[in-house]
Amino acid sequence: MIAPRLGMLAFIGFSAIAALLVKTLLPDFSASLIEPLHQQCLSSCPQSRHFEMYAAIVCGSSLESDFTRDAFARTGLIHLLVVSGSHLVFLEDLLRLILPVRRFPRSSSAAIGLVLIGFALVTRLQPPVLRACFAWLAGVVSETFILNWSRLVVLSVSGASTLFFCRTRGEVLSLGLSWAASMALHLVSIHRRTGSVSLWLKTHITAYSLLWIPLATITVAHPVSILCNLLLGPIIGLVLFPVSVTAIIVPIVSTISDVLWDITLFVVNATAELLPALRSPGTMPASWIILYVGIASIGLFYRERSRNR
């Protein structure tokens, strides 16, 4: 176990050095590359009634409508609407289906890496996307050097590495929410094929409980928000995101995606009316969120290790 642990320290140390360089060169780097790519993404979005939805879920822009932002925040879905790490994971899985990974593993891996890094740049290196990029890179490093990192180790290393790149409290909170969400998705994936309804519900509710404290910084904790995440979460992540990306590439698809957004917004707005109004922004220190996620990671790690014995 010495080599894997040294590998983790080396990976995180490399990330810290990279973060220092990025923060030093970021103003010039952003002006010359990141901002032009982001603007190109915005200009490619369908100029429809749901332009801000495309700009948010694909390009990483903030929602312009206070009403829409409030509705998604009250239902606990705001973390799915903005560009998240799950979107990057979806792109990676899609590329693995398209590219000849088995015949040309190195070339395919390099192509996947370039696309993921490009997507991270388009979204202005937002912490959730950057964390997913580090997760992909950690997986490649683990496979290349035969470190045998488990999925939880990869998630922990990628989260810790991204922390060095955060500059504001908002970015740390965003990372904490993304980190917690990735662990929740991992927890759900373990029992994805189970035929037990009770176990399915228990797993999903447990997974959402991991998000409870991070979500409490942006919304009011409510049982209805659990149902929203269970029912609408997969639709936003697995349907609306890929359809919205396709609409940017093939504009005629926006006719379909606009209808899907009409339905989604109607459901979200109607549900938000049933929930209490948002309170003022939380004052919980960002370091507490990261500490909470770190403790949860350790707990899940030991839980998984005891089950495998």
Number of C-alpha atoms within 10 A of each C-alpha: 8 8 12 16 12 12 18 23 13 12 19 22 14 12 21 18 11 15 19 13 12 15 14 11 11 14 11 11 13 17 11 11 13 20 16 14 20 21 14 12 19 22 12 15 23 24 14 12 10 17 14 21 27 32 26 18 25 25 27 25 18 15 19 12 10 8 11 18 15 19 22 22 22 28 28 27 22 18 19 22 23 22 26 28 24 20 22 23 17 15 16 20 12 13 18 16 10 10 16 13 15 9 9 10 13 11 13 18 18 11 14 21 17 12 15 22 19 15 24 26 21 23 27 20 20 22 29 30 28 28 30 29 24 24 24 22 16 25 20 14 18 18 12 10 11 11 18 16 19 13 15 18 19 22 25 23 21 26 28 21 25 26 21 18 23 19 10 10 12 12 17 23 24 22 30 29 25 26 29 30 24 25 23 20 15 16 20 20 13 10 14 14 9 11 9 10 9 10 13 16 13 13 19 22 18 15 21 24 15 21 22 20 20 26 23 16 20 20 26 19 19 15 11 16 24 22 16 18 20 15 11 18 18 13 14 20 18 13 13 21 23 18 20 26 19 15 21 20 14 12 16 12 16 24 12 13 24 22 12 18 19 13 11 16 17 12 13 19 17 12 17 21 12 11 17 13 14 14 12 9 10 10 7 13 12 19 13 14 21 22 12 15 26 18 12 14 19 14 12 15 17 11 11 14 10 9 8 7 5
